[in-house]
Amino acid sequence: MVAHSAGRGRQRSRATPRGKKAKIMMLTKRAKETRAATPGAHGPAIFLSPHYDDVALSCGGTVAALVAAACRPVMVTIFGGETPEELVGDFARWKHRRWGYESADAVLTVRREEDAAAAEILGCRTRWLGYFDAIYRGERYAADGELFGYLKEVEAGLVPLIADGIMSLPEWEAGTRVYVPLAIGGHVDHQITFATGQLLAARGITVFAYEDCPYAIHSPQGVIPRLTALAGRVGPAALVAIEDTLDRRLAAITAYTTQVPVIFRFTADMPGAVATHARKTGGALGAAGRYWSVLGTRSPGG
């Protein structure tokens, strides 16, 4: 102990440069980690979309901003599987008629065409996984009240399967950040996708939850109850400026021609509603998207 103390004064001139270099390296590393832990940071990114339109609706501006920064983000639709007609029940048929189609094949074809068009507008890549939309999963969800209700226990096993599939995608690489819906509105497929984000976060992946639109636009009062329910599982909100890419987000939304008349039936001005919400969210920042870091809490099925 005394020897080390005595020698410290003689070595100071040599140790200080090394100490400064180590400190600079440590601070640089911390700065990089901080940037990587912010939702708008540049780098590989995968946006999980429960259905074909959710990412474009909710965070298309952020996707376009990452594209502009040459980050090549990917939109991945989870519940985009090909559905046999025998799985199409009365509730699903009612949904189809609402969208202007009769068969599941016709719906799938047009929805994928819409998604591809939106991805082209945003400039990103897209992938479609093979899980069935909730309306095709037997009699588990046979009405809107069930679709926006409690998740069936039997479906908890989907979470690790989806998480493993995401990490096995060809686009996956070290440092990939994942974006999932916060599940405002309570749609069961959004809940499953959020739970997938929780499991990925528990595995050490950086995960952010985005504000589900149009739920947050039409029913903003639903945000606080959802955040209250997730207390301890998400961090504080952070904003990503999208004023420069807002027009591309709006254009991408319009690509979903079967969906816009239905999900924006409460307004005659979809672009105005989306832009107003984004600018109200950003305040002095201009149009912005809102995100929450997802903490590494074990999720159902994990």
Order of alpha helices (4+ residues) and beta strands (2+ residues): alpha-beta-alpha-beta-alpha-alpha-beta-alpha-alpha-beta-alpha-beta-alpha-alpha-beta-alpha-alpha-alpha-beta
